[in-house]
Amino acid sequence: MIALLQRSLKTRVTLFTLSIFVISIWALAFYASRVLREDMERLLGEQQYSIVSLLAANINQELGDRLSALEKVVERLTPAMLGDAAIM
């Protein structure tokens, strides 16, 4: 009986079709996971670049504001003030 099932053309065709189907599903899942991983890595890189750019712009603005304030203070200084530590 077992030898009959192993030699049956219907059984071989069915197993061959099933194996092709399983391999196809596995290959599709592997390809989809790879494509999704690459897409997620690209999107994550873009988001990180955007966040870093915003933070850098914010830091640059704050530094500019502080330099402006320092320049205004320097404009009000006189040579007499520079010699007096208490005024400084």
NUZALUM-428637 format. One record per atom (N, C-alpha, C, O): residue number from 1; atom name; x, y, z. Coordinates in nm, 2 decimals. Each point is the difference from the previous one (the first is absolute). Layout:
BEGIN
> NUM/CA/X/Y/Z
...
END
This chain:
BEGIN
> 1/N/0.08/-0.12/0.00
> 1/CA/-0.08/0.12/0.00
> 1/C/0.09/0.13/0.00
> 1/O/-0.03/0.09/-0.07
> 2/N/0.13/-0.09/0.15
> 2/CA/0.09/0.11/0.01
> 2/C/0.08/0.02/-0.13
> 2/O/0.01/0.11/-0.05
> 3/N/0.03/-0.22/-0.01
> 3/CA/0.07/0.01/-0.13
> 3/C/-0.10/0.05/-0.10
> 3/O/0.05/0.07/-0.10
> 4/N/-0.17/-0.10/0.11
> 4/CA/-0.10/0.04/-0.10
> 4/C/-0.02/0.15/0.01
> 4/O/-0.01/0.07/-0.10
> 5/N/0.01/-0.01/0.22
> 5/CA/-0.02/0.14/0.03
> 5/C/0.12/0.08/-0.05
> 5/O/-0.01/0.11/-0.06
> 6/N/0.13/-0.17/0.08
> 6/CA/0.12/0.07/-0.04
> 6/C/0.02/0.00/-0.16
> 6/O/0.06/0.10/-0.05
> 7/N/-0.12/-0.19/-0.01
> 7/CA/0.01/-0.01/-0.15
> 7/C/-0.12/0.06/-0.07
> 7/O/0.01/0.02/-0.12
> 8/N/-0.11/0.02/0.19
> 8/CA/-0.12/0.06/-0.06
> 8/C/0.04/0.13/-0.06
> 8/O/0.06/0.09/0.06
> 9/N/-0.10/-0.07/-0.18
> 9/CA/0.02/0.12/-0.07
> 9/C/-0.08/0.12/0.06
> 9/O/0.06/0.11/0.01
> 10/N/-0.18/-0.14/0.04
> 10/CA/-0.07/0.11/0.06
> 10/C/0.07/0.05/0.13
> 10/O/0.00/0.12/0.03
> 11/N/0.05/-0.22/0.04
> 11/CA/0.07/0.04/0.13
> 11/C/0.12/0.08/-0.03
> 11/O/0.03/0.10/0.06
> 12/N/0.05/-0.14/-0.16
> 12/CA/0.12/0.08/-0.04
> 12/C/-0.03/0.14/-0.05
> 12/O/0.07/0.09/0.04
> 13/N/-0.17/-0.08/-0.12
> 13/CA/-0.05/0.13/-0.05
> 13/C/-0.05/0.08/0.11
> 13/O/0.04/0.12/0.01
> 14/N/-0.11/-0.17/0.08
> 14/CA/-0.05/0.07/0.11
> 14/C/0.11/0.05/0.09
> 14/O/0.00/0.12/0.04
> 15/N/0.09/-0.20/-0.01
> 15/CA/0.12/0.04/0.09
> 15/C/0.09/0.10/-0.07
> 15/O/0.04/0.09/0.06
> 16/N/-0.02/-0.11/-0.19
> 16/CA/0.08/0.10/-0.08
> 16/C/-0.07/0.14/0.00
> 16/O/0.06/0.10/0.02
> 17/N/-0.19/-0.10/-0.04
> 17/CA/-0.08/0.12/0.00
> 17/C/0.00/0.07/0.13
> 17/O/0.02/0.12/0.01
> 18/N/-0.03/-0.20/0.10
> 18/CA/0.00/0.05/0.13
> 18/C/0.14/0.06/0.04
> 18/O/0.01/0.11/0.06
> 19/N/0.09/-0.18/-0.10
> 19/CA/0.14/0.05/0.03
> 19/C/0.03/0.13/-0.08
> 19/O/0.06/0.09/0.06
> 20/N/-0.11/-0.08/-0.18
> 20/CA/0.02/0.12/-0.08
> 20/C/-0.07/0.12/0.06
> 20/O/0.05/0.11/0.01
> 21/N/-0.18/-0.14/0.04
> 21/CA/-0.08/0.10/0.07
> 21/C/0.07/0.05/0.12
> 21/O/0.01/0.12/0.03
> 22/N/0.04/-0.21/0.06
> 22/CA/0.06/0.03/0.12
> 22/C/0.13/0.08/-0.02
> 22/O/0.03/0.10/0.06
> 23/N/0.05/-0.14/-0.16
> 23/CA/0.12/0.07/-0.03
> 23/C/-0.03/0.14/-0.06
> 23/O/0.07/0.10/0.04
> 24/N/-0.17/-0.09/-0.12
> 24/CA/-0.04/0.13/-0.05
> 24/C/-0.04/0.10/0.11
> 24/O/0.03/0.11/0.00
> 25/N/-0.11/-0.16/0.09
> 25/CA/-0.05/0.08/0.12
> 25/C/0.12/0.04/0.08
> 25/O/0.01/0.12/0.04
> 26/N/0.08/-0.21/-0.02
> 26/CA/0.12/0.03/0.08
> 26/C/0.09/0.11/-0.07
> 26/O/0.04/0.09/0.07
> 27/N/-0.02/-0.11/-0.20
> 27/CA/0.08/0.10/-0.07
> 27/C/-0.07/0.14/0.00
> 27/O/0.07/0.10/0.01
> 28/N/-0.20/-0.10/-0.03
> 28/CA/-0.07/0.13/0.00
> 28/C/0.01/0.07/0.14
> 28/O/0.02/0.12/0.01
> 29/N/-0.03/-0.20/0.10
> 29/CA/0.01/0.05/0.13
> 29/C/0.14/0.06/0.02
> 29/O/0.02/0.10/0.06
> 30/N/0.08/-0.18/-0.10
> 30/CA/0.14/0.05/0.01
> 30/C/0.02/0.13/-0.07
> 30/O/0.07/0.09/0.05
> 31/N/-0.11/-0.09/-0.18
> 31/CA/0.01/0.12/-0.08
> 31/C/-0.07/0.12/0.07
> 31/O/0.06/0.11/0.00
> 32/N/-0.18/-0.13/0.04
> 32/CA/-0.08/0.11/0.06
> 32/C/0.07/0.05/0.13
> 32/O/0.00/0.12/0.02
> 33/N/0.05/-0.21/0.06
> 33/CA/0.06/0.05/0.12
> 33/C/0.13/0.07/-0.03
> 33/O/0.03/0.10/0.07
> 34/N/0.04/-0.14/-0.17
> 34/CA/0.12/0.08/-0.04
> 34/C/-0.03/0.14/-0.05
> 34/O/0.07/0.09/0.03
> 35/N/-0.17/-0.08/-0.12
> 35/CA/-0.04/0.12/-0.05
> 35/C/-0.05/0.10/0.11
> 35/O/0.03/0.11/0.00
> 36/N/-0.11/-0.17/0.09
> 36/CA/-0.05/0.08/0.11
> 36/C/0.11/0.05/0.09
> 36/O/0.00/0.11/0.05
> 37/N/0.10/-0.20/-0.02
> 37/CA/0.11/0.04/0.08
> 37/C/0.08/0.12/-0.06
> 37/O/0.03/0.10/0.07
> 38/N/0.00/-0.11/-0.20
> 38/CA/0.07/0.11/-0.07
> 38/C/-0.08/0.13/0.00
> 38/O/0.05/0.10/0.02
> 39/N/-0.18/-0.11/-0.04
> 39/CA/-0.09/0.11/0.00
> 39/C/0.00/0.07/0.14
> 39/O/0.01/0.12/0.02
> 40/N/-0.02/-0.21/0.09
> 40/CA/0.00/0.06/0.13
> 40/C/0.13/0.06/0.04
> 40/O/0.01/0.11/0.06
> 41/N/0.11/-0.17/-0.11
> 41/CA/0.13/0.06/0.03
> 41/C/0.01/0.14/-0.07
> 41/O/0.05/0.09/0.06
> 42/N/-0.10/-0.08/-0.18
> 42/CA/0.00/0.12/-0.08
> 42/C/-0.08/0.11/0.07
> 42/O/0.04/0.11/0.02
> 43/N/-0.16/-0.15/0.02
> 43/CA/-0.09/0.10/0.07
> 43/C/0.06/0.04/0.13
> 43/O/-0.01/0.12/0.04
> 44/N/0.06/-0.21/0.04
> 44/CA/0.06/0.03/0.13
> 44/C/0.12/0.10/-0.02
> 44/O/0.01/0.09/0.07
> 45/N/0.07/-0.12/-0.17
> 45/CA/0.11/0.09/-0.03
> 45/C/-0.05/0.14/-0.04
> 45/O/0.06/0.10/0.05
> 46/N/-0.16/-0.09/-0.13
> 46/CA/-0.06/0.13/-0.04
> 46/C/-0.05/0.07/0.13
> 46/O/0.02/0.13/0.01
> 47/N/-0.09/-0.20/0.07
> 47/CA/-0.06/0.06/0.12
> 47/C/0.11/0.05/0.10
> 47/O/0.00/0.11/0.05
> 48/N/0.11/-0.19/-0.04
> 48/CA/0.11/0.04/0.09
> 48/C/0.07/0.12/-0.06
> 48/O/0.03/0.10/0.08
> 49/N/-0.01/-0.09/-0.21
> 49/CA/0.06/0.11/-0.06
> 49/C/-0.09/0.13/0.02
> 49/O/0.06/0.11/0.03
> 50/N/-0.19/-0.13/-0.04
> 50/CA/-0.09/0.12/0.02
> 50/C/0.01/0.05/0.14
> 50/O/0.00/0.12/0.02
> 51/N/0.00/-0.21/0.08
> 51/CA/0.00/0.04/0.14
> 51/C/0.14/0.07/0.03
> 51/O/0.00/0.10/0.06
> 52/N/0.11/-0.16/-0.11
> 52/CA/0.13/0.06/0.02
> 52/C/0.01/0.14/-0.06
> 52/O/0.05/0.09/0.05
> 53/N/-0.11/-0.07/-0.17
> 53/CA/0.00/0.12/-0.07
> 53/C/-0.08/0.11/0.08
> 53/O/0.04/0.11/0.01
> 54/N/-0.15/-0.15/0.04
> 54/CA/-0.08/0.09/0.08
> 54/C/0.07/0.04/0.13
> 54/O/0.00/0.12/0.04
> 55/N/0.06/-0.22/0.02
> 55/CA/0.08/0.03/0.13
> 55/C/0.12/0.09/-0.03
> 55/O/0.02/0.10/0.07
> 56/N/0.04/-0.12/-0.18
> 56/CA/0.12/0.08/-0.04
> 56/C/-0.05/0.15/-0.03
> 56/O/0.07/0.09/0.04
> 57/N/-0.18/-0.08/-0.11
> 57/CA/-0.05/0.13/-0.03
> 57/C/-0.04/0.07/0.13
> 57/O/0.02/0.12/0.01
> 58/N/-0.08/-0.19/0.08
> 58/CA/-0.04/0.06/0.13
> 58/C/0.13/0.05/0.08
> 58/O/0.00/0.11/0.06
> 59/N/0.10/-0.20/-0.06
> 59/CA/0.12/0.04/0.07
> 59/C/0.07/0.12/-0.06
> 59/O/0.05/0.09/0.07
> 60/N/-0.05/-0.09/-0.20
> 60/CA/0.06/0.11/-0.08
> 60/C/-0.08/0.13/0.03
> 60/O/0.07/0.10/0.02
> 61/N/-0.20/-0.11/-0.01
> 61/CA/-0.08/0.12/0.03
> 61/C/0.03/0.05/0.14
> 61/O/0.02/0.12/0.03
> 62/N/-0.01/-0.21/0.07
> 62/CA/0.03/0.04/0.14
> 62/C/0.14/0.06/0.01
> 62/O/0.02/0.09/0.07
> 63/N/0.07/-0.15/-0.14
> 63/CA/0.14/0.05/0.00
> 63/C/0.00/0.14/-0.06
> 63/O/0.07/0.09/0.05
> 64/N/-0.14/-0.07/-0.16
> 64/CA/-0.01/0.13/-0.06
> 64/C/-0.06/0.11/0.09
> 64/O/0.05/0.11/0.01
> 65/N/-0.15/-0.15/0.07
> 65/CA/-0.07/0.09/0.09
> 65/C/0.10/0.04/0.11
> 65/O/0.01/0.11/0.04
> 66/N/0.07/-0.21/0.01
> 66/CA/0.09/0.03/0.11
> 66/C/0.12/0.08/-0.05
> 66/O/0.04/0.09/0.07
> 67/N/0.00/-0.11/-0.19
> 67/CA/0.11/0.09/-0.05
> 67/C/-0.05/0.14/-0.02
> 67/O/0.07/0.09/0.02
> 68/N/-0.20/-0.08/-0.07
> 68/CA/-0.06/0.14/-0.01
> 68/C/0.00/0.07/0.13
> 68/O/0.03/0.12/0.01
> 69/N/-0.08/-0.19/0.09
> 69/CA/-0.01/0.06/0.14
> 69/C/0.14/0.03/0.05
> 69/O/0.02/0.11/0.06
> 70/N/0.08/-0.19/-0.09
> 70/CA/0.14/0.03/0.04
> 70/C/0.05/0.12/-0.07
> 70/O/0.07/0.08/0.06
> 71/N/-0.10/-0.07/-0.19
> 71/CA/0.05/0.12/-0.08
> 71/C/-0.07/0.13/0.06
> 71/O/0.07/0.10/0.00
> 72/N/-0.19/-0.11/0.04
> 72/CA/-0.07/0.12/0.06
> 72/C/0.06/0.04/0.13
> 72/O/0.02/0.12/0.03
> 73/N/0.02/-0.22/0.05
> 73/CA/0.07/0.03/0.13
> 73/C/0.14/0.06/-0.03
> 73/O/0.04/0.10/0.07
> 74/N/0.03/-0.15/-0.17
> 74/CA/0.13/0.05/-0.03
> 74/C/-0.01/0.15/-0.05
> 74/O/0.09/0.08/0.03
> 75/N/-0.19/-0.05/-0.11
> 75/CA/-0.02/0.14/-0.05
> 75/C/-0.01/0.10/0.12
> 75/O/0.04/0.11/-0.02
> 76/N/-0.10/-0.15/0.13
> 76/CA/-0.02/0.09/0.11
> 76/C/0.12/0.01/0.09
> 76/O/0.00/0.08/0.09
> 77/N/0.10/-0.17/-0.11
> 77/CA/0.12/0.01/0.09
> 77/C/0.09/0.11/-0.04
> 77/O/0.01/0.04/-0.12
> 78/N/0.05/0.02/0.22
> 78/CA/0.10/0.11/-0.02
> 78/C/0.13/-0.05/0.05
> 78/O/0.01/-0.09/0.08
> 79/N/0.10/0.16/-0.13
> 79/CA/0.13/-0.04/0.05
> 79/C/0.01/0.01/0.16
> 79/O/0.07/-0.07/0.06
> 80/N/-0.14/0.17/0.00
> 80/CA/0.00/0.02/0.14
> 80/C/-0.06/-0.12/0.07
> 80/O/0.05/-0.04/0.11
> 81/N/-0.15/-0.02/-0.17
> 81/CA/-0.07/-0.12/0.06
> 81/C/0.09/-0.12/0.00
> 81/O/0.00/-0.09/0.09
> 82/N/0.09/0.08/-0.20
> 82/CA/0.08/-0.12/-0.01
> 82/C/0.11/-0.01/0.11
> 82/O/0.04/-0.11/0.04
> 83/N/-0.01/0.23/0.02
> 83/CA/0.10/0.00/0.11
> 83/C/-0.06/-0.03/0.13
> 83/O/0.08/-0.02/0.10
> 84/N/-0.21/0.03/-0.08
> 84/CA/-0.06/-0.02/0.13
> 84/C/-0.07/-0.13/0.00
> 84/O/-0.10/-0.03/-0.07
> 85/N/0.15/-0.06/0.16
> 85/CA/-0.05/-0.14/0.01
> 85/C/-0.14/0.00/0.06
> 85/O/-0.07/-0.09/-0.03
> 86/N/0.04/0.19/0.12
> 86/CA/-0.13/0.00/0.06
> 86/C/-0.11/0.03/-0.10
> 86/O/-0.11/-0.06/0.00
> 87/N/0.14/0.15/-0.09
> 87/CA/-0.10/0.03/-0.11
> 87/C/-0.02/-0.12/-0.09
> 87/O/-0.11/-0.03/-0.05
> 88/N/0.22/-0.04/0.02
> 88/CA/0.00/-0.11/-0.09
> 88/C/-0.08/-0.11/0.06
> 88/O/-0.02/-0.11/-0.06
END
